[in-house]
């Protein structure tokens, strides 16, 4: 059977495409175009985005303290992290992979839900400190796009600076490492409320260990 692109598609495959299109509220043509775009991107970069999410799931589950939930599309991962604090805030990470991106390959969002203004203020201070450290020490600092709001820190994700083209598994591991470090230093910050005095050497130690390459 021919689709809108004039490509010959087997009847069995077309039935599967129609089912997927109905499930995702998309047209068959959009599904095919999306798949072709992903295939070409994987061929050009060596990155399979589904491998990225699977690699992250494995790394986060292996750490023990994180609870993960993958989006049905296979292009997003939601991660909850326990935060022991007097006001019991909820801390969550969202990783979304973007098909076809030429520079950034996705976004990382960190969400802190709390009714306590002091807790939100501390999160904002930590986010500001984190961005300042990245701008000071990351080689690609000038191209990183951030978005911040009350209880939110967002950042574009890039392939590892020193990892070459790599693959989906390596990228997933790099994103996981970044989240582990962000999570650990955020919790350290909340435990000690020490401002930036201790943060810089802790950050630099992880940077030199190759844990902050995205």
Secondary structure as UniProt FT lines:
FT   TURN            4..5
FT   HELIX           11..24
FT   HELIX           28..45
FT   HELIX           49..63
FT   STRAND          66..70
FT   TURN            72..73
FT   STRAND          76..81
FT   TURN            86..87
FT   STRAND          90..97
FT   TURN            99..100
FT   STRAND          106..113
FT   HELIX           117..137
FT   TURN            139..140
FT   HELIX           141..143
FT   STRAND          146..149
FT   TURN            150..151
FT   STRAND          152..157
FT   TURN            161..162
FT   HELIX           168..192
FT   TURN            195..198
FT   HELIX           199..208
FT   TURN            209..210
//
